[in-house]
Amino acid sequence: MFRLSVAFSGVCILSSVMLFAVIYRQTKAFETHRISAAVVRQAAALSQGTPEEIQWMVRTQFPRDYHDEDHNTIYSALFSPDGHLITGNIDHIPLGLQADGEAREVEVTELGGDRGPRTIIVAARHLPDGNLLVLGRGIGVLSTLADIVAGALLLGAIPSIGTALGVGLWLRRQAQRRVKAVNEAIDRIMQGDVHQRLPVQGVADEFDQLAESVNRMLAEIERLLADMQSISDNIAHDLRTPLARVRTVLERGRAKAVSMADLAAVSDRAIAGLDQAQSIITALLRIGEIESGQRRAAFSHVDLNEIVGTAADLYGPIADEKHIGFVFEADAVSPIYGDRDLMIEAVANLLDNAIKFVPEGGAVRLSVTDTTNGPVIQVTDNGPGIPENERDAVMTRFYRLDKSRHIKGHGLGLSIVLAIVKLHDFDLSVGDASPGCVFELRCHAPDRSLTAPIPKAAEKQTLLRRLGIRGGKQHGSGPSEPRATTQSAA
């Protein structure tokens, strides 16, 4: 900050020097023009007189008025046609002088003077008798002006330097005070106070802008830490149950199994418990992979009709097995820009969630429509629904409604959907279907389309395994065409 103060002082001094230089230059130009005009005007007027009048003025009048009203020395001389001085106070004709009546700066030597050549402004005219009239004035006023400007500059530099140093030191103290407050806040944050924020003065300067940006980052870090803590607690809770069940099964099997069949049954139950624990870990890793954003590099233009058609083909047979009415309706919609596999996974998770919680005899409807803002996917069911005050909470990891805790699951399906939606910058909302609920996924259509490949049966089986679905009939390997027909429960 001391260097900043010195630099600020230097800038002030430089600005003062430049200002005084401009003032001096403009004033010098004005004075030079004024003296030149006076010399030209006086020489022209004098040249109109008779030779006797001119000689009298040069010999008598001008020496008497040796200085003008501005204390500039008056120079005058009359030279013969051969260059000899007739009368006046100029020793000889200045070198290069042109007798055209215009004012010029030349060097002259004063007759009888001991100061050497001096620069003056002169005007020369040839007279009718052949003589040369030279009339001029000294420019000592310009030297005086330069001295005045230099003195003013020196006098002004002292308070300027003092003011600049004072302002610099004040700015230094202000900056040090704010930096100290920031460092103290950072120390408290490093000691574990994640609720602490950098101080903001409210003056909207660079420090405030930086503090606000850092505070937004700290708020996001605090949220992530809270999520991590919550996730850790939920992981511990959700993994403890299947692992405890596996331990109990193994202990009982070791104590009570009397045959290979008993041991095989114990092993099957233990494997089922381990599979449940593994599915939780797999789902969490899946969410982390999606939220990392690495899949965005593989985005392309994909056919949304093909995506929802694939999901409908996957879950139509599952709905039939549970005796749930399944309706699929699709208009021809614009393509989207995204990851085809992730979008299929998102729609499939919404369908899986709906079919899982709808009781036997219920209904699930999948539809896709085109709007001015892009395609909209809706998954509607007539199940128990989601209370309005819990619709945001169901998107968080491991959250499960109290009335559905008896249903198999780990509360990560909608978290995966939300991660996919955020990756694509789409919108996901939950509404009331009276009865049941409706999930609405709003997509944004790109400017141009690109036909997506038709999924193969092997790809569908891979998706089923990723969703934790075993078995299930398929109604075909290709995508459903727009305006698909209703698939009813058996």
C-alpha positions in Angstrom: 0.0 0.0 0.0 3.0 2.4 0.6 4.0 1.9 -3.1 0.4 2.7 -4.0 0.6 6.0 -2.1 3.9 6.9 -3.8 2.5 6.0 -7.1 -0.6 8.1 -6.4 1.7 11.0 -5.5 3.7 10.6 -8.7 0.5 10.7 -10.7 -0.6 13.9 -9.0 2.7 15.5 -9.6 2.8 14.4 -13.3 -0.8 15.7 -13.7 0.2 19.1 -12.2 3.3 19.3 -14.5 1.2 18.5 -17.6 -1.4 21.1 -16.5 1.1 23.9 -16.0 2.9 22.9 -19.3 -0.4 23.3 -21.2 -1.1 26.7 -19.4 2.4 27.9 -20.2 2.2 26.9 -23.8 -1.1 28.5 -24.4 -0.1 31.7 -22.7 3.2 31.8 -24.6 1.4 31.4 -27.9 -1.0 34.2 -26.9 1.7 36.6 -25.9 3.8 35.8 -29.0 0.8 36.5 -31.2 0.1 39.7 -29.4 3.7 41.0 -29.6 3.9 40.0 -33.3 0.7 41.8 -34.2 1.9 44.9 -32.4 5.3 44.9 -34.2 3.7 44.3 -37.6 1.2 47.1 -37.0 3.8 49.5 -35.7 6.2 48.8 -38.6 3.5 49.3 -41.2 2.4 52.6 -39.6 6.0 53.9 -39.3 6.8 53.0 -42.9 4.1 55.4 -44.1 6.0 58.5 -42.8 8.6 60.6 -44.6 12.3 59.7 -44.4 12.9 62.5 -42.0 10.0 61.4 -39.7 11.2 57.8 -39.8 14.8 58.8 -38.9 13.5 61.0 -36.1 11.4 58.2 -34.6 14.2 55.7 -34.8 16.8 58.1 -33.4 14.8 60.0 -30.8 11.4 58.5 -30.0 12.1 54.8 -29.7 15.3 55.2 -27.5 13.2 57.4 -25.2 10.5 54.7 -25.0 13.1 52.0 -24.6 10.5 49.7 -23.0 6.9 49.2 -23.9 4.0 49.0 -21.5 4.9 45.3 -20.8 8.5 46.2 -20.1 9.6 44.5 -23.4 12.7 46.2 -24.9 11.9 48.1 -28.1 14.5 47.5 -30.9 14.6 49.7 -34.0 17.1 50.5 -36.7 17.4 52.0 -40.1 19.8 50.5 -42.6 21.1 51.9 -45.9 20.6 49.9 -49.1 24.2 48.5 -48.7 23.4 47.3 -45.1 25.2 50.0 -43.1 23.5 51.2 -39.9 22.1 54.7 -40.3 20.5 55.0 -36.8 19.0 52.7 -34.2 20.0 50.2 -31.5 20.5 47.1 -33.6 24.2 46.5 -34.5 23.6 44.8 -37.9 20.9 43.3 -40.1 19.8 40.0 -38.6 20.9 37.0 -40.6 18.2 35.7 -42.9 15.8 38.5 -42.2 13.2 39.0 -44.9 11.8 42.5 -45.5 8.2 41.5 -46.1 6.6 43.1 -43.1 5.8 39.8 -41.4 6.9 39.1 -37.8 9.7 36.7 -37.1 11.8 35.5 -34.3 15.5 36.3 -35.0 18.7 36.9 -33.0 20.0 40.4 -32.8 22.9 42.1 -31.1 22.1 45.3 -29.4 24.3 48.3 -30.4 26.7 49.0 -27.6 25.3 46.2 -25.5 27.3 43.6 -23.6 24.7 40.9 -23.3 25.4 39.2 -26.6 22.7 38.0 -29.1 19.1 38.0 -28.0 16.0 36.5 -29.5 13.4 39.1 -30.4 10.3 39.4 -32.6 11.0 41.8 -35.6 9.3 43.0 -38.7 11.3 44.6 -41.6 10.2 46.8 -44.5 11.9 48.4 -47.4 11.2 52.1 -47.6 10.6 54.1 -50.8 14.1 55.6 -50.5 15.7 52.1 -50.5 16.5 52.1 -46.8 15.5 49.1 -44.6 13.4 49.7 -41.5 13.7 47.0 -38.8 11.4 47.3 -35.8 11.1 44.7 -33.0 10.4 43.9 -29.4 12.0 41.7 -26.9 10.2 38.7 -25.5 11.5 39.0 -21.9 7.8 38.7 -20.8 7.9 35.1 -21.9 10.9 34.3 -19.7 9.1 36.0 -16.8 6.0 33.9 -17.6 8.1 30.8 -17.5 9.5 31.8 -14.1 6.0 32.4 -12.8 4.7 29.1 -14.1 7.7 27.2 -12.6 7.2 29.0 -9.3 3.5 28.1 -9.2 4.4 24.6 -10.1 6.8 24.3 -7.2 4.4 25.9 -4.8 1.6 23.7 -6.0 3.7 20.5 -5.9 4.2 20.7 -2.1 0.5 20.6 -1.1 -0.2 18.1 -4.0 2.5 15.7 -2.7 1.2 16.1 0.8 -2.4 15.6 -0.2 -1.5 12.6 -2.3 0.5 11.0 0.5 -2.3 11.7 3.0 -4.9 10.2 0.7 -2.7 7.3 0.0 -2.1 6.6 3.7 -5.8 6.9 4.4 -6.6 4.5 1.6 -3.9 2.2 3.0 -5.5 2.2 6.5 -8.9 1.6 5.0 -7.6 -1.3 2.9 -5.7 -2.8 5.8 -8.8 -2.5 8.0 -10.9 -4.4 5.5 -8.2 -7.0 4.8 -7.9 -7.6 8.5 -11.6 -8.1 8.8 -11.5 -10.5 5.9 -8.6 -12.4 7.4 -10.4 -12.7 10.7 -13.5 -14.1 9.0 -11.3 -16.6 7.1 -9.6 -17.7 10.3 -13.0 -18.3 11.9 -14.1 -20.3 8.8 -10.9 -22.3 8.9 -11.6 -23.1 12.6 -14.9 -24.7 11.6 -17.4 -21.9 11.6 -18.9 -22.6 8.2 -21.7 -20.2 8.8 -19.3 -17.3 8.9 -19.2 -14.9 5.9 -16.8 -12.2 4.7 -17.9 -8.7 5.8 -19.6 -6.5 3.2 -19.4 -2.7 3.7 -22.3 -1.9 1.3 -20.3 0.5 -0.8 -20.3 -1.7 -3.9 -16.6 -1.4 -4.5 -14.2 -4.1 -5.6 -13.8 -5.4 -2.0 -17.6 -5.8 -1.7 -17.9 -7.5 -5.1 -15.1 -9.9 -4.1 -16.6 -10.5 -0.7 -20.1 -11.2 -2.2 -18.6 -13.7 -4.7 -16.7 -15.5 -2.0 -19.8 -15.5 0.2 -21.8 -17.1 -2.6 -19.1 -19.7 -2.8 -19.1 -20.2 0.9 -22.9 -20.6 0.9 -22.6 -23.3 -1.8 -19.8 -25.0 0.2 -21.9 -25.0 3.3 -24.8 -26.5 1.4 -22.6 -29.2 0.0 -21.1 -29.9 3.4 -24.6 -30.2 4.8 -25.6 -32.5 2.0 -22.5 -34.6 2.6 -23.3 -34.8 6.3 -26.9 -35.7 5.5 -25.8 -38.2 2.9 -23.3 -39.8 5.2 -25.9 -40.1 7.9 -28.4 -41.6 5.5 -25.8 -43.9 3.9 -24.9 -45.2 7.4 -28.5 -45.7 8.3 -29.5 -47.3 5.0 -26.5 -49.6 4.8 -26.8 -50.6 8.5 -30.1 -52.2 8.0 -29.2 -54.6 5.1 -25.8 -55.3 6.6 -27.3 -56.1 10.0 -29.8 -58.3 8.3 -27.0 -60.2 6.5 -25.2 -60.6 9.8 -28.3 -61.9 11.5 -29.0 -64.3 8.6 -25.5 -65.6 8.6 -25.4 -66.1 12.4 -28.7 -67.9 12.4 -27.6 -70.0 9.5 -24.4 -71.0 11.2 -26.3 -72.0 14.3 -29.4 -73.7 12.8 -28.5 -74.9 9.3 -28.3 -78.7 9.2 -28.2 -79.4 5.5 -26.8 -78.0 2.3 -30.2 -76.8 1.4 -30.4 -74.7 4.6 -27.0 -73.2 3.9 -28.0 -72.4 0.3 -31.1 -70.6 1.6 -29.0 -68.7 4.1 -26.6 -67.7 1.3 -29.4 -66.5 -0.9 -30.8 -64.3 1.8 -27.4 -62.9 2.6 -26.7 -62.2 -1.1 -30.1 -60.4 -1.3 -29.1 -58.1 1.6 -25.7 -57.4 0.1 -27.4 -56.6 -3.3 -29.5 -54.1 -1.5 -26.5 -52.4 0.0 -24.6 -52.5 -3.3 -27.6 -50.9 -5.1 -27.4 -47.9 -2.7 -23.7 -47.5 -3.4 -24.2 -47.9 -7.1 -27.0 -45.3 -7.1 -24.8 -42.8 -5.2 -21.9 -43.3 -7.6 -24.3 -42.8 -10.4 -25.5 -39.5 -9.0 -21.9 -38.4 -8.5 -21.0 -39.3 -12.1 -24.0 -37.3 -13.5 -23.4 -34.3 -11.3 -19.7 -34.1 -12.3 -20.9 -32.8 -15.7 -18.5 -35.1 -17.7 -21.4 -36.5 -19.7 -22.2 -33.1 -21.1 -19.2 -33.5 -23.5 -21.1 -36.3 -25.3 -24.3 -34.3 -25.8 -25.9 -34.5 -29.3 -29.2 -33.9 -31.0 -31.5 -36.8 -30.0 -35.1 -37.8 -30.9 -37.3 -37.4 -27.8 -40.0 -39.6 -29.3 -37.6 -42.4 -29.5 -36.5 -41.8 -25.9 -40.0 -41.9 -24.4 -40.9 -44.8 -26.7 -38.1 -46.8 -25.4 -39.1 -46.1 -21.8 -42.7 -47.1 -22.6 -41.6 -50.4 -24.1 -39.6 -51.1 -21.0 -42.3 -50.4 -18.4 -45.4 -51.4 -20.3 -44.9 -55.1 -19.5 -44.0 -54.3 -15.9 -47.3 -52.4 -15.5 -49.1 -55.4 -17.0 -47.5 -57.8 -14.5 -48.7 -55.6 -11.6 -52.2 -55.2 -13.2 -51.8 -51.5 -13.6 -53.3 -49.7 -16.6 -50.5 -48.0 -18.6 -51.3 -45.3 -21.2 -48.7 -43.9 -23.5 -49.5 -40.9 -25.7 -46.9 -39.0 -27.8 -47.1 -36.2 -30.3 -44.3 -35.7 -32.8 -42.1 -33.3 -30.9 -38.9 -31.4 -31.6 -35.5 -33.1 -30.9 -33.5 -32.1 -27.9 -29.8 -31.6 -27.2 -28.6 -34.0 -24.6 -27.5 -37.5 -23.6 -29.8 -40.1 -25.0 -29.1 -42.8 -22.4 -29.4 -40.4 -19.5 -32.8 -39.1 -20.7 -34.1 -42.6 -21.1 -32.9 -43.3 -17.6 -34.7 -40.2 -16.3 -38.0 -41.1 -17.9 -37.6 -44.7 -16.8 -37.0 -43.7 -13.2 -40.2 -41.6 -13.2 -42.2 -44.5 -14.6 -40.6 -46.9 -12.1 -41.5 -44.5 -9.3 -45.1 -44.2 -10.5 -45.6 -48.0 -11.0 -44.0 -48.8 -7.7 -46.3 -46.7 -5.6 -49.6 -47.1 -7.6 -51.7 -50.0 -6.1 -52.9 -52.9 -8.1 -55.8 -51.7 -10.4 -54.4 -48.2 -10.6 -53.3 -46.3 -13.7 -50.1 -44.7 -15.0 -50.0 -42.3 -18.0 -46.9 -41.3 -20.0 -47.2 -38.4 -22.5 -45.0 -36.1 -24.4 -46.3 -32.9 -26.1 -44.8 -30.1 -28.0 -45.0 -26.5 -26.8 -43.6 -23.1 -27.9 -40.9 -23.4 -25.3 -40.0 -27.0 -26.1 -41.2 -30.6 -25.5 -42.9 -31.5 -22.2 -42.9 -35.1 -20.7 -45.5 -35.9 -18.2 -45.8 -39.0 -16.0 -49.2 -39.1 -14.2 -50.5 -41.7 -11.7 -53.6 -42.1 -9.5 -51.7 -43.4 -6.5 -51.5 -41.9 -3.0 -49.8 -38.7 -4.3 -47.2 -36.5 -2.6 -48.3 -33.8 0.0 -47.6 -30.3 -1.2 -45.2 -29.6 1.7 -43.0 -32.6 0.8 -42.8 -32.2 -3.0 -39.4 -30.5 -2.8 -38.1 -32.9 -0.1 -38.8 -36.0 -2.3 -36.0 -34.8 -4.7 -33.4 -35.0 -1.9 -31.3 -38.1 -1.4 -32.7 -40.9 0.8 -36.0 -39.0 1.4 -39.0 -41.3 1.6 -42.6 -40.5 2.6 -43.7 -42.0 5.8 -46.7 -43.8 4.2 -44.4 -45.5 1.6 -41.5 -46.7 3.8 -42.9 -50.3 3.6 -42.3 -50.3 -0.2 -38.9 -51.5 -1.3 -36.5 -48.8 -2.3 -33.8 -46.5 -1.0 -35.0 -43.0 -1.9 -32.5 -42.2 -4.7 -34.5 -42.6 -7.8 -35.8 -39.0 -8.0 -32.4 -37.7 -7.0 -30.9 -39.4 -10.1 -33.7 -37.8 -12.2 -33.0 -34.4 -10.7 -29.3 -34.7 -11.4 -30.0 -35.6 -15.0 -32.5 -32.7 -15.4 -29.9 -30.2 -14.0 -27.2 -31.6 -16.2 -29.4 -30.8 -19.2 -30.6 -27.4 -17.8 -34.2 -28.7 -18.0 -36.9 -28.2 -15.5 -38.7 -30.8 -13.3 -41.8 -30.1 -11.2 -44.3 -32.1 -9.2 -48.0 -31.4 -9.2 -51.3 -32.8 -8.0 -53.2 -35.2 -10.2 -56.2 -35.5 -7.8 -55.7 -38.3 -7.0 -52.1 -39.1 -7.4 -49.4 -36.8 -8.7 -47.9 -35.7 -12.0 -44.2 -35.3 -12.7 -43.6 -32.7 -15.5 -40.2 -32.6 -17.2 -39.8 -29.5 -19.5 -37.2 -29.8 -22.1 -35.7 -27.1 -24.4 -35.5 -27.9 -28.1 -32.3 -27.1 -30.1 -32.3 -25.1 -33.3 -31.7 -28.1 -35.5 -32.4 -31.8 -35.2 -30.4 -35.0 -35.6 -32.0 -38.4 -35.9 -31.0 -40.7 -33.0 -30.3 -44.4 -33.4 -33.0 -46.9 -32.5 -32.1 -48.8 -29.3 -31.3 -52.5 -29.4 -32.8 -55.1 -27.1 -29.4 -55.4 -25.4 -29.4 -51.7 -24.6 -32.9 -52.1 -23.0 -31.7 -55.0 -20.8 -28.7 -52.9 -19.7 -31.1 -50.1 -18.7 -33.3 -52.5 -16.8 -30.3 -53.8 -14.8 -29.2 -50.2 -14.1 -32.6 -49.5 -12.6 -32.5 -52.6 -10.6 -35.3 -54.4 -12.5 -35.1 -58.1 -13.0 -36.9 -59.8 -15.8 -40.0 -58.2 -17.4 -41.5 -58.8 -20.8 -41.0 -56.5 -23.7 -43.5 -55.5 -26.3 -41.0 -55.0 -29.0 -37.4 -53.8 -29.6 -38.2 -50.6 -31.5 -39.5 -47.3 -30.2 -43.2 -46.6 -30.0 -44.5 -44.3 -32.8 -46.1 -41.0 -32.0 -49.7 -41.2 -30.8 -49.1 -44.6 -29.3 -52.2 -46.7 -28.3 -53.2 -47.4 -24.7 -51.7 -50.5 -23.0 -54.3 -51.9 -20.6 -53.8 -54.1 -17.6 -54.6 -57.8 -18.1 
